[in-house]
Amino acid sequence: AIQHADFIIAEKLHATIMAIIAMKPFVSISYMPKVEGVLLDAGLGDRLIKMDEFLAGTGYNIISKKLESIKDYDLDFSEKVKELRGQSKTTFELIEKFNHN
């Protein structure tokens, strides 16, 4: 499955999140603002491909260029993943507190 992939081309939010957690080289096609938001929050905006760019007929070229540019990057997202998990926990704690009031 994902741990055996050399790289990931994600379109859905959860595929993007799994690529980050698995620390695999990836690009993500932003079909919804939430995909872009996660990548920007994670400091990974360089892995974003906007849907209009992808649909312009040059999707393969864009993906190839992005993957070439990121293959030399440090793929250790562990600190960023910890930070994002902490933010998520805080958000859920606030929601729970709000629901109990």
N, C-alpha and C positions, 0 to 999 in steps of 0.2 A: 504494500500500500504506500502511503505517503513517505514513510521512512526510507523506501527504496528508490524514490524518484531522484533524478539528477537535478531537475528544476520543475517548477510548478507554474502553470499559467492559470490563474484564478479569475473567475468572474463574479462569484458569489462572495458575500461577506464572510461566511463561515469557512470557506476554502482559503480565503486570505488569512484569516486568523490562524487556521491550522498550519499554513505555510510558515507563518511567523513563529508559532510555538515549536514547530519541527525544525526551525532554523535551516530551512532549505532556500536556495536561490529561487526567487519568484518574481513574477510581474502580475499585476492585477488590473483587469479591465474594469473601469469604474462605470457600472451601469446605473448606480444609485449614489446619491451624495454620501450615504453612510459608509460606503467602501472607501471613498476619498477621505472622509473624516478619520477613519481608523488609521489609514496610512499616514496622514499628516500628523495625527496625535502621536503615532509611534516613531515619527521622524524618518519615515520611509517613503516620502512623497516621490522620490526618484524612481520608485518601482510602479508608479501609477501610469496607466494608459487611459486617457479619456475616451469614452465611448465614441464620440464623434470622430476622433483621430483613427480609432480602430475601424470604424465603418467607412472611412474615406477610401478604402480599398488598398491601404498600405499597411494593414494590420500585421502581416508577416514580417515586413521590414522593421516596423516599430518594435515588435517583440524581440526580433533578433538583435537589434541595436541595444535595447534595454538589457537583455540577458548578457550580452558581451560586456557592457559597462559595469554590471554588478558582479560578474564572476570572480573578480579579484577583491571584492569587498570582504571585510571581516563579517562573517555570518553569525557571530556570537550575539544573539539578541537577548540573552538570558537576563541581563540587567533591565532592559526595556520591558521584557515580559513581566518581570517582578513588579515593576513600577505600574504597568497597566493593570495587573491583577489587584494591586493595592487600591488603585482608583476605582475599579469595579466594586471591590468590597465596600469601600466608603459609600459609593452610590447606593448599593443595596441596603446598607445600614441606615442611610438617610430615608430611603423609601419605607423601610420597616418602621422606623420611628414615626414617620408621617402617618402611616396606616394605623398606628396604635393611638394616635392623638385624636 
